Amino acid sequence: MTVSTQPVLHIVLREPEIHYNTGSVGRTCVAVGAKLWLVRPLGFRVDDYYLRRAGLDYWELLQWEVVDDWPALVERLPTQKHWYFSKKAERVYTEVAFEPGDVLVFGSESKGLPSDLLEENPSRTLRLPTRPEVRSLNLSNVAAIACYEALRQWNWRG
């Protein structure tokens, strides 16, 4: 199987804590041709058996990179293409037009994204609608939904 060198999307997990979620997001990235970025600190080791297990045998096909901190990521990826996902956002993810090369940013499972980052980027902060009874959705589910919405908009057929 050939892996494209140009990712259609960039998926950023800022300080992910749970290897199973990261592995599942990695599998989604392979499925859609996205690159996975992991921003330290991580709640697991990148050579962790369970991380790779959650990604199944697709991990070797995944384009991925680990950066030491948020400034290192910003240096590598243009911030004008970032979309920040948070339950605190006003705008629903289906209200924007995603473009190839966009950067979809997700926070850690327990804390989400920092408030200052969301406050600095209100027009680029998105949410998935949920009922008030639900504190949050699973990180890997939200990342998959967001990826496939972008591809749906582009009429992508795989």
C-alpha positions as CSV (number, residue, x, y, z in Angstrom):
1,M,0.0,0.0,0.0
2,T,1.3,3.5,-0.9
3,V,1.1,6.2,1.7
4,S,0.7,9.7,0.4
5,T,3.4,12.2,1.4
6,Q,1.0,15.1,1.5
7,P,-1.6,14.7,4.2
8,V,-5.1,15.8,3.4
9,L,-5.5,17.0,7.0
10,H,-3.4,17.4,10.1
11,I,-4.8,15.9,13.3
12,V,-3.2,17.3,16.5
13,L,-3.7,15.7,19.9
14,R,-2.4,18.2,22.5
15,E,-1.2,16.4,25.6
16,P,-3.1,13.1,25.0
17,E,-3.4,10.9,28.1
18,I,-4.9,7.6,26.9
19,H,-3.0,5.4,24.5
20,Y,-6.1,3.6,23.3
21,N,-7.6,6.9,22.1
22,T,-4.4,7.9,20.4
23,G,-4.1,4.5,18.7
24,S,-7.7,4.8,17.4
25,V,-7.1,8.3,16.1
26,G,-4.0,7.0,14.4
27,R,-6.1,4.4,12.6
28,T,-8.5,7.1,11.5
29,C,-5.6,9.1,10.2
30,V,-4.4,6.2,8.0
31,A,-8.0,5.7,6.7
32,V,-8.4,9.3,5.5
33,G,-4.8,10.2,4.7
34,A,-4.2,12.6,7.6
35,K,-1.0,13.1,9.6
36,L,-1.1,12.7,13.3
37,W,0.7,15.2,15.5
38,L,1.3,14.5,19.2
39,V,2.2,17.4,21.5
40,R,4.0,16.6,24.7
41,P,3.6,15.8,27.5
42,L,2.0,12.5,26.6
43,G,0.3,10.2,29.1
44,F,2.0,7.2,27.6
45,R,5.2,6.1,25.7
46,V,5.1,6.2,21.9
47,D,6.6,2.7,21.8
48,D,3.8,1.5,24.1
49,Y,2.4,-1.9,23.1
50,Y,-1.2,-0.7,23.8
51,L,-0.8,2.4,21.6
52,R,0.1,0.3,18.7
53,R,-2.5,-2.4,19.5
54,A,-5.3,0.2,19.4
55,G,-3.9,1.3,15.9
56,L,-3.8,-2.4,14.9
57,D,-1.4,-3.2,12.1
58,Y,-2.0,0.3,10.5
59,W,0.5,2.1,12.7
60,E,3.4,1.4,10.3
61,L,1.4,3.2,7.6
62,L,0.7,6.2,9.7
63,Q,2.3,9.6,9.1
64,W,3.0,10.9,12.6
65,E,5.2,13.2,14.5
66,V,5.8,14.1,18.2
67,V,6.7,17.7,19.1
68,D,8.0,18.8,22.5
69,D,5.5,21.5,23.1
70,W,2.8,23.9,21.6
71,P,5.3,26.5,20.3
72,A,7.1,23.7,18.4
73,L,3.9,22.7,16.7
74,V,3.0,26.3,15.9
75,E,6.4,26.7,14.3
76,R,5.7,23.7,12.0
77,L,2.0,24.2,11.1
78,P,0.4,27.5,10.1
79,T,-2.0,28.7,12.8
80,Q,-4.4,30.3,10.3
81,K,-5.4,26.8,9.3
82,H,-6.1,25.6,12.9
83,W,-9.5,24.5,14.0
84,Y,-9.9,24.0,17.8
85,F,-12.4,21.5,19.1
86,S,-14.1,22.1,22.4
87,K,-17.4,21.6,24.1
88,K,-17.1,25.2,25.2
89,A,-17.3,26.5,21.6
90,E,-20.3,28.4,20.3
91,R,-19.9,27.4,16.6
92,V,-20.9,23.9,15.5
93,Y,-18.3,22.0,13.4
94,T,-20.7,21.7,10.4
95,E,-21.0,25.5,10.1
96,V,-17.5,25.9,8.6
97,A,-15.9,25.0,5.3
98,F,-12.8,22.8,5.8
99,E,-10.0,23.0,3.3
100,P,-7.3,20.5,2.4
101,G,-4.3,20.9,4.7
102,D,-6.4,22.2,7.7
103,V,-5.2,21.4,11.2
104,L,-7.8,19.9,13.5
105,V,-6.7,20.4,17.1
106,F,-8.0,18.4,20.1
107,G,-7.1,18.6,23.8
108,S,-6.4,16.0,26.4
109,E,-9.1,13.7,27.5
110,S,-9.4,15.1,31.1
111,K,-8.8,18.8,30.4
112,G,-9.5,19.6,26.8
113,L,-7.8,22.6,25.3
114,P,-6.6,25.5,27.4
115,S,-9.1,28.3,27.9
116,D,-6.6,31.0,26.8
117,L,-6.1,29.2,23.4
118,L,-9.9,29.0,22.9
119,E,-10.4,32.7,23.9
120,E,-7.6,33.8,21.5
121,N,-9.3,32.0,18.6
122,P,-13.1,32.2,19.0
123,S,-13.9,32.2,15.3
124,R,-11.8,29.0,14.8
125,T,-13.2,27.1,17.8
126,L,-15.8,24.4,17.1
127,R,-18.0,22.0,18.9
128,L,-20.0,18.9,18.3
129,P,-23.5,19.3,19.7
130,T,-24.3,17.2,22.7
131,R,-27.0,17.0,25.3
132,P,-26.2,18.7,28.6
133,E,-26.1,15.4,30.4
134,V,-23.0,14.4,28.6
135,R,-19.8,15.9,30.0
136,S,-17.8,15.1,26.9
137,L,-17.5,12.7,24.0
138,N,-14.6,10.3,23.5
139,L,-11.6,11.9,21.9
140,S,-11.2,9.3,19.2
141,N,-14.9,9.6,18.2
142,V,-14.7,13.4,18.0
143,A,-11.6,13.3,15.8
144,A,-13.2,10.7,13.5
145,I,-16.4,12.7,13.2
146,A,-14.4,15.9,12.4
147,C,-12.2,14.2,9.8
148,Y,-15.1,12.6,8.0
149,E,-17.1,15.9,8.0
150,A,-14.1,17.6,6.2
151,L,-14.0,14.7,3.7
152,R,-17.8,14.8,3.2
153,Q,-17.6,18.5,2.3
154,W,-15.0,17.6,-0.3
155,N,-17.2,14.8,-1.7
156,W,-14.3,12.4,-1.0
157,R,-15.0,8.8,-1.9
158,G,-11.8,7.1,-0.7
